[in-house]
Amino acid sequence: MRKLSHFLALVVVSFACVSASAAAEKTGKRSLVVTATAYNSLSSQTDSSPSVTAWGYQLTPGVKAIAVSRDLLHQYGLKHRDKVRISGMNGEFVVLDKMHARWKKKIDIYMGDDSRKAQRFGRRNVTIKW
C-alpha cells in the first residue's frame, strides 16, 4: 500500500510539472538570445522577389514579420506563425519566413521598404520571447 501511495504521489507531481511546463510555453515564457539583423523589400539578398517569404507570404510595408534560422524551428521550438517579442522593439512580430540552413540562432526583422532603417539597425544581439 505504501509503494502505491508513493507511486501515485510521483504521478501527481510529474503531471503537475508537465502541466506547468506546457502552460509556460503557452504564455510566452520561452526566451533566447539571438543575433538580429534587418531586411527590406527593396534588397535583393535572396532572389528577384525579396518580399516573398520561404513559406510563400507576400510581405508588405507595415507587416511585423521576422525570418528565423532553421535551428530555432527545429531545436528551440519556435514555430511558423508564432508571435515573438524582441527586446528593444515594440509589439509582436510573426514568424513568416525562414533563413538558409547555414545560419544559427539568428533572426532577420522585416523593415518594409525602408532600406536606411534596415541599415541603421545593423547587427545586434537581442532576446526573443515566445
C-alpha positions in Angstrom: 0.0 0.0 0.0 2.8 2.3 0.9 4.5 1.8 -2.5 1.2 2.5 -4.2 0.8 5.8 -2.4 4.4 6.9 -3.3 3.8 5.9 -6.9 0.5 7.9 -7.0 2.3 10.9 -5.4 5.0 10.7 -8.0 2.5 10.6 -10.8 0.7 13.6 -9.5 3.9 15.6 -9.1 5.0 14.6 -12.6 1.7 15.6 -14.1 1.9 19.0 -12.3 5.4 19.6 -13.7 4.3 18.7 -17.3 1.2 20.9 -17.0 3.3 23.9 -15.6 5.8 23.4 -18.5 3.0 23.4 -21.1 1.4 26.4 -19.5 4.7 28.3 -19.5 5.2 27.6 -23.2 1.7 28.9 -24.0 2.2 32.1 -22.0 5.4 33.2 -23.7 7.9 32.0 -21.1 10.5 30.8 -23.6 13.3 33.1 -24.3 16.6 33.0 -26.2 19.4 35.4 -27.0 19.9 35.6 -30.8 21.7 37.7 -33.4 19.3 40.1 -35.1 19.7 41.8 -38.5 17.1 43.6 -40.7 16.0 43.4 -44.3 13.6 45.2 -46.6 11.5 44.7 -49.7 14.0 46.6 -51.8 17.0 44.5 -51.1 17.8 41.5 -53.4 19.6 39.5 -50.8 17.8 36.2 -51.7 16.5 36.4 -55.2 14.4 38.6 -57.6 11.4 38.6 -55.2 12.7 39.5 -51.7 9.2 40.4 -50.4 8.0 36.8 -50.9 8.9 34.5 -47.9 10.1 30.9 -48.0 6.5 30.0 -46.9 5.0 32.0 -49.8 3.8 35.1 -47.9 3.8 38.4 -49.8 5.3 40.9 -47.3 4.1 44.5 -47.5 5.3 47.5 -45.5 3.8 47.7 -42.1 3.8 43.9 -41.5 5.7 43.0 -38.4 7.4 39.8 -39.6 10.6 38.0 -39.0 12.7 35.3 -40.7 14.3 32.8 -38.3 17.2 30.4 -38.7 16.1 26.9 -39.0 17.7 25.7 -35.8 15.2 28.0 -34.0 12.5 26.0 -35.6 13.9 22.5 -35.2 15.9 22.7 -32.0 14.4 25.5 -29.9 10.7 25.0 -30.5 9.8 28.2 -32.4 7.1 27.6 -35.0 5.8 29.0 -38.2 3.3 31.9 -37.4 4.4 32.1 -33.7 4.3 35.6 -32.2 7.6 36.8 -30.9 8.6 39.7 -28.7 12.0 41.2 -29.4 13.9 43.1 -26.7 14.2 46.8 -27.6 11.4 46.7 -30.1 7.7 47.5 -29.7 4.9 45.0 -30.3 4.9 41.4 -31.5 6.5 40.0 -34.7 5.2 37.0 -36.5 7.4 34.2 -37.8 6.6 34.3 -41.5 10.0 33.4 -43.1 12.9 31.1 -42.6 16.5 31.5 -43.4 19.1 29.4 -45.1 20.3 26.4 -43.0 23.8 27.9 -42.6 22.5 30.5 -40.1 22.3 29.6 -36.4 20.5 31.4 -33.6 19.6 34.3 -35.9 16.6 36.3 -36.8 16.1 38.8 -39.6 13.5 41.6 -39.0 11.4 42.8 -41.9 11.6 46.6 -42.3 9.2 47.2 -45.2 10.7 49.5 -47.9 12.9 51.4 -45.6 16.5 50.4 -46.5 18.0 53.2 -44.4 16.2 51.9 -41.3 17.4 48.4 -42.0 21.0 49.6 -42.4 20.8 51.7 -39.2 19.5 48.6 -37.3 22.7 46.8 -38.2 23.5 43.6 -36.4 22.9 43.2 -32.6 22.2 40.6 -30.0 18.6 40.6 -28.8 16.4 38.5 -26.5 13.4 37.0 -28.1 10.4 35.6 -26.2 7.6 33.4 -27.4 
